[in-house]
Amino acid sequence: MPTLKTNVFLVGIMGVGKTTIARRLARMLGVAAVDVDSYMRNMYHRDSSRLFKDMGEEKFRACEVHALAACADLGPAIVSCSEGAVAMPEGRRILTERGFAIFLDSSCDGAMKRIRSLRTRPLLAQGCDAHSIMDARRPMLEEVACACVDVEGLSTTEACARVTAVLKGRGIYVK
């Protein structure tokens, strides 16, 4: 029976494919997938953009951390993290102490090509520059990452294969 030894947190910039990869990876491995953004949407009955607008960034980030902790409690699972999970020290603590974080890396331009609508991305909807966001987040993403997988230009299947190789190699996933 396939087993995850701990939560696997997929982290990275917006648009890198965390949710898509988490869902496909969980199906491929026969384990559970949890999405922090979906958890927040269900908890607050509003999408991230609306929550961000209604609450402001500081309260929104606190809600992200709360949702991340709740999702970590559901594991072990493949957890697709919100892009801002690393923005708060408590979020980074959860990522480092309660699982194995994999930084899905991509160029900012590559990630932005995959975003269908800027309106669904709170910081971009406010007019923030994607490159500035990436520059600010990269050190935090690298800080929490147990491994980095470059997904630039890869299909979802190819990205999942690379993540699976890391998980097997580190003994996180046992079949």
Secondary structure in CASP SS format (residue, H / E / C, confidence):
PFRMAT SS
TARGET T0000
AUTHOR 0000-0000-0000
METHOD secondary structure of the structure
MODEL  1
M C 1.00
P C 1.00
T E 1.00
L E 1.00
K C 1.00
T C 1.00
N E 1.00
V E 1.00
F E 1.00
L E 1.00
V E 1.00
G C 1.00
I C 1.00
M C 1.00
G C 1.00
V C 1.00
G C 1.00
K H 1.00
T H 1.00
T H 1.00
I H 1.00
A H 1.00
R H 1.00
R H 1.00
L H 1.00
A H 1.00
R H 1.00
M H 1.00
L H 1.00
G C 1.00
V C 1.00
A C 1.00
A E 1.00
V E 1.00
D E 1.00
V H 1.00
D H 1.00
S H 1.00
Y H 1.00
M H 1.00
R H 1.00
N H 1.00
M H 1.00
Y H 1.00
H C 1.00
R C 1.00
D C 1.00
S H 1.00
S H 1.00
R H 1.00
L H 1.00
F H 1.00
K H 1.00
D H 1.00
M H 1.00
G C 1.00
E H 1.00
E H 1.00
K H 1.00
F H 1.00
R H 1.00
A H 1.00
C H 1.00
E H 1.00
V H 1.00
H H 1.00
A H 1.00
L H 1.00
A H 1.00
A H 1.00
C H 1.00
A H 1.00
D H 1.00
L C 1.00
G C 1.00
P C 1.00
A C 1.00
I E 1.00
V E 1.00
S E 1.00
C C 1.00
S C 1.00
E H 1.00
G H 1.00
A H 1.00
V H 1.00
A C 1.00
M C 1.00
P H 1.00
E H 1.00
G H 1.00
R H 1.00
R H 1.00
I H 1.00
L H 1.00
T H 1.00
E H 1.00
R C 1.00
G E 1.00
F E 1.00
A E 1.00
I E 1.00
F E 1.00
L E 1.00
D E 1.00
S C 1.00
S C 1.00
C H 1.00
D H 1.00
G H 1.00
A H 1.00
M H 1.00
K H 1.00
R C 1.00
I C 1.00
R C 1.00
S C 1.00
L H 1.00
R H 1.00
T H 1.00
R C 1.00
P H 1.00
L H 1.00
L H 1.00
A H 1.00
Q C 1.00
G C 1.00
C C 1.00
D C 1.00
A H 1.00
H H 1.00
S H 1.00
I H 1.00
M H 1.00
D H 1.00
A H 1.00
R H 1.00
R H 1.00
P H 1.00
M H 1.00
L H 1.00
E H 1.00
E H 1.00
V H 1.00
A C 1.00
C C 1.00
A E 1.00
C E 1.00
V E 1.00
D E 1.00
V C 1.00
E C 1.00
G C 1.00
L C 1.00
S C 1.00
T H 1.00
T H 1.00
E H 1.00
A H 1.00
C H 1.00
A H 1.00
R H 1.00
V H 1.00
T H 1.00
A H 1.00
V H 1.00
L H 1.00
K H 1.00
G H 1.00
R C 1.00
G C 1.00
I C 1.00
Y E 1.00
V E 1.00
K C 1.00
END
